[in-house]
Amino acid sequence: MTYDPADRWHALAAGGTVLLDGFHAVKHAVRFGAELPLAVTADKAATLALARDLAPDTVPALDALLTPVAPATLAALVPRPHPTGVAALAVPAPRAPARTAPVVVLDNPRHLGNIGAVVRLAAGAGAGGVVTTGTVDPWHPAVLRAAAGLHWATAVERRAVDALPDGPLYALDPEGDDLRSVTVEDGALLAFGSERAGLSPEMRARADGLLALPMRPLVSSYNLATSVAMALYHWMARRPA
């Protein structure tokens, strides 16, 4: 019987895997040890050439992993194929955050792209992980795409507010103390409110203190990912290089 990647793709997609769309997402998933039952490409030679140029450490794994498919097949499998013509199905791996660095807590976030950008920031900054509250799945395909597949480089999970990890929790709020006046402990939690509603009453009640980002008067707010980046950089800047 002829092997049909499309049939296997549909079977795996129905079995709880998540979609990785684009070369960079697949590259990072490979680099950080994700389990990828199936990865496809519309041009394997071009994909491997891109890997040799941008991520040579992943070339052997990608060469063994990638299954060539026709461009039309890829377009039928992926709702919005990435320009690099690569996609994969991966087994999600939520895990408890590490407590050797601050954990980013997103309180009921709504924008999938913002969540992905924060995961990417957390991975790059060496944060302990990203925990979300609320109904949005932090392993949604749009989040994975925005995070460039870096979910496997840090801890990413969803919890209720009353199930957050232990440790001092600093909630970012314009009425709080200036962030620059505080040393953020490695085991702290940094909580950020949703893009529109801000911090929930439950998160405010859980917080040990409120911290404010420095901001020029009359400017209303920062983007969520920018706020997280500022807070994490403040933590990083006070640690030994």
Secondary structure, 3 states (H helix, E strand, C coil): CCCCHHHHHHHHHCCCCEEEECHHHHHHHHHCCCCCCEEEECCHHHHHHHHHHHCHHHHHHHHHHEEECCHHHHHHHCCCCCCCCEEEEECCCCCCCCCCCCEEEECCCCCHHHHHHHHHHHHHHCCCEEEECCCCCCCCHHHHHHCCCHHHHCCEEECCHHHCCCCCEEEEEEEEEEHHHCCCCCCCEEEECECCCECCHHHHHHCCEEEECCCCCCCCCCCHHHHHHHHHHHHHHCCCC
